[in-house]
Structure formats: structure tokens, C-alpha cells
Amino acid sequence: MRKIDPQRSSGLIVKGKKIQIKHKDILGLILMFLGTFFFASKSIFIKLAYEEGANPEATLFFRQLIAAPLFILILWLYRPRYPKNTNKKDIVRASLCGLFGFFYHHY
């Protein structure tokens, strides 16, 4: 078996095999860790809000109010990748399904 010199390699070596890491992969890993961090820290902010006297409905409202611009930005960025035959009826139906599922999950 041929040995790979780690000093001259531009990829990651796992069990003697060279694996190429692309910039998209690194960006994906960074976004994954950031998402995990923010999701885990969410409970800290919720507990602080409850200690200050906020009720669950207000907390949920402001959480969604903060998240909505981010989701709109993601929708705007990935809009060209949607299938061309998607009609507004399907988008509204999927949005309502997600909205009802979200509220059903929290109550």
C-alpha cells in the first residue's frame, strides 16, 4: 500500500486514504455548528424571558418575529432553485401546513 505524506497532502487523510475537503463542505460544517450553538442557547434566553415575566405566547411571537426575516432571506436566496412549475397554491398549502404543525408542536 502506498504511503501518503501528510505534509504534501491538501486533503484530510482517513485510514491512509486522502479525502478532499471542498470550501462548500467547510461552510456547511461551520453553519452546522453555528445552528447547533444557537439552538442550544435558545433555552437560556427563554428562561431569562420567563424570569422577567414573559408569557409563552409573547415569547413565541417575538421568537418568530426575529426568525421571519431570516427565513425570508433564505427563501429569496434559494428561489431560483425551485422548480419552474411550482404554483402559488402549493406554496400557500405548504406554508399553512408548516404553520399549523409548528403551533401544534408547541401546544
Residue, then its C-alpha position, 0 to 999 in steps of 0.5 A: m500500500r502506498k504511503i501518503d505524506p501528510q505534509r504534501s497532502s491538501g486533503l484530510i487523510v482517513k485510514g491512509k486514504k486522502i479525502q478532499i475537503k471542498h470550501k462548500d463542505i467547510l461552510g456547511l460544517i461551520l453553519m452546522f455548528l453555528g445552528t447547533f450553538f444557537f439552538a442550544s442557547k435558545s433555552i437560556f434566553i427563554k428562561l431569562a424571558y420567563e424570569e422577567g415575566a414573559n408569557p409563552e405566547a409573547t415569547l413565541f411571537f417575538r421568537q418568530l418575529i426575529a426568525a421571519p426575516l431570516f427565513i425570508l432571506i433564505l427563501w429569496l436566496y434559494r428561489p431560483r432553485y425551485p422548480k419552474n412549475t411550482n404554483k402559488k397554491d402549493i406554496v400557500r398549502a405548504s406554508l399553512c401546513g408548516l404553520f399549523g404543525f409548528f403551533y401544534h408542536h408547541y401546544 
